[in-house]
Amino acid sequence: MDSSPPKYKIGHRFRGFLPVVVDVETGGFNAQTDALLEIAAVILGIEEDGSLVRRQTVFAHVVPFEGANIEKAALEVNGIKIDNPLRLALAEREALDHVFRPIRKAVSENGCKRAVLVGHNAHFDLGFVNAAVARTGYKRNPFHPFSVFDTATLAGAALGQTVLARALQACGLSHDAAAAHSAIYDAEQTADLFCLLVNRMRPLFAEFGAPAVTESEGSANGA
């Protein structure tokens, strides 16, 4: 009988999906007409003890697509200077490829079937990702087209807070208002919140979810 400790698999924990936290900064609220300006993605993983953690952050500045609308008010919030040569922005298709390649690699390495987008008000981020994919004809989008994990919903249920900054503060995580509205900062903050909430749910998952997969069981099942 194998007495080795259980090996937790991230795909097993999330029904074959790899959670990837995404934040976008944009030129407005309409994914069809407004520019995608920044995209950041935080790939998550599971430690040997079953804890969900951040693994890798990928990021791109994005050149607005031709004819894109950019609201002045949006730039005042996110602080993006479109014409700054130090942005080193990529065309939309290049930016998607830069972000999606390591996600596809992580999906494969973790034995998952697809990535699922995690975000704070996640359908906003997914809407801009899907719009950019459609505009560019990108064929290898790793994300599920409509399923998400939304930290606004999770934090509202667990903490009574739906605003990201307040949810972070409620559970003792730091938040720098001056750094907010950068895609990297917001994605990593959202990732920390998601990991904390999921990790606190481990007793619930242990009681009602599927059991952990041991290394020997994984090998026997071809996992």
N, C-alpha and C positions, 0 to 999 in steps of 0.2 A: 504493500500500500504506500502511495506517495505521500510523504509527510512534509513536502516542501511548502513554504508559505504561498498563498495565492498570488498570482501575477495578474494585476489589474490591466485591462486593455481598454483604451479610450473608446474604441468602436463598440465594444461590448457595453460600456456604460451608457452610450447614447444611441443604441439601436443601429449601429453601423455607420453613424455619422461622426465626422470630425468637427467639433465646434471651433469656429474661427471668428474672432471679434473684429468687426469692421466699423470704422468711422469715416465719413466723407465730409469734406468742406465744399460748399457749393456757392453758386451765384444767386441762389434763391430757393424756393420751395417746390418748384415744378420740375420734375425729373425729365420731362420731355423737352422743355424749352430752355431751362437754366443750366449754366455751365457746371460741370464737375471740375473742381479746382485742386483738390487733394484727396488721396485715398490711402488709408493705413489699415493694415490687417495684422492681428496678433494671433499666431498659431498656438494652440494650447496642447498640453500633454498631461499624462498621469504619472506620478511618481510611484515607486514600488509599494508605498503604503496606501496607495489609492487616492492621494491628494491631487486635485486638479491644479495645474500651474501654467504660467506663461512659458513658452518655449522660444518663439522667434517673432520679431516684428519686421514687417516689410512695408515700404512706403514709396509713394511717388507724388510729385507735383504734376499737375495735368494742364496741358494747353487747352484752353476753351475750344470746343468744336466750332466750326464755321457757322456764324449766325446765332451763336449762343447768347442768351440774355444774361446779363450780370447786373444785379441790383446793387446800387450804391450802399444801401442799408446792410446788405449781406457782407460786403467788404469791410464795413465799419465794425461789424461784430467779429469776423474772423481775422481781420488784420492783414489779409493777403494783398500783396502788391503785385498785380498781374504782370507788369512790365519789368519787374526786377530781374536782371539777367542772372542773379545768383539763385533764382528759383530752380534753374536747370530742369525746366518742365519738359515732360514727355507728351507726345501726341497720345490721344485717348487709347488707341489700340496698343501702343508700346507700353503705356502705363498699366493697362490691364494685364498684359503679358508679364510685365515685371513683377506684379503682385500675385498673379495666379500661378505662375510656375512653381514657386516654393510651396504653395498650398496644395497643388496637385501632387507634388512629391511627398508631402506629409500625409496626404490621404492614402497614397499607395503604401508608404512605409508603415503606417499604422493599421493596415488591413481594413481600411474603411471603404465604403462604397461612394461616399460623397461628403463634401463639406456642408455644414449648415451655418448660416450667418447668425452671429450673436451681435446684438446692438442695443443701444439705449434709444427706444422708439425705433426698433430695428427695421420696420417696413419702409421708413424714410431712406435709410442707407441702401437697403435692397432695391428700392425703386430706382435710385440713381445708378447702382451697379447694373441692373437689368437694362436700363435705358442705354447706357454706354455700350453694353454687349450688343444690343440690337443695332445701334447706330453703326458700329464698327464691323458687324458681321462676325464677331469673335465666336469661334466654334467650340472652344474647350473650357467653358465656364465651369469651375469646380463646384459652384454653389447650387443647392436645391433651389428651384425657381420661385418657390413661395413660402416654404417652411422657415421659421426663424425661432431663435430663443431671444426673448425681449427682457432686458434687465429692468426696464421701467415697470413691467408687470411683476416680475419676481420681487423687486424691491418694494413695490406697493403692497404686495401680499405679506412679505416677511418683515418689513420695517415701517410700513405706513408712510413711505416716502417714494415719490415718483420722479422728482428732480434729481439728476445725477449727483450734483454737489451735495445735496442734503442727504441722499442715501449713503454716500461715502462717509460723510461726517457722522451719520447715525451709527455706523458700524466701526468707527474708529480709524478709518482710512483717511490719509491726508488729501487735500484738494487745494490746488493753487489757482485762484481765479484768474491771475495774470497769464497763466500758461494755457488756460482753457481755450477751446475753439481752434486748437491745432489738432489735425487729424491724429497724429502720433500720440499726443498727450491724452486726448479723449479716448482713443482706442485702448490704450494701456490702462487708464483709470477704469474704463468699463470692464476690461478683462479682469482686473483685480477684484472688482465688485462681484462679477459673475463667479469667479473661482471661490471667493469667500462664501457666497450663498450656496453654491453647489456643495462645497465641502461641509458646510453646516448641515446639509440635508443627508449626509452619508448614513446616519442611523436610520432615516426613513427609507433610503434605498436598500440598506441591508435588510430591513424588515420586509419590504414589499417588492423590491426589485429582484432581478435575476442574480444568482450567485456569481462571485468572482470566478474567473477561469484560471486554473493552474497551468503552469508551463506544459506539464505532461498532457493535460486535457486538450490544450490548444494544439499540441503536436498531433495527438490522436485524431482530432477533428479536422486537421488540415488548416488550422487558423494561423 
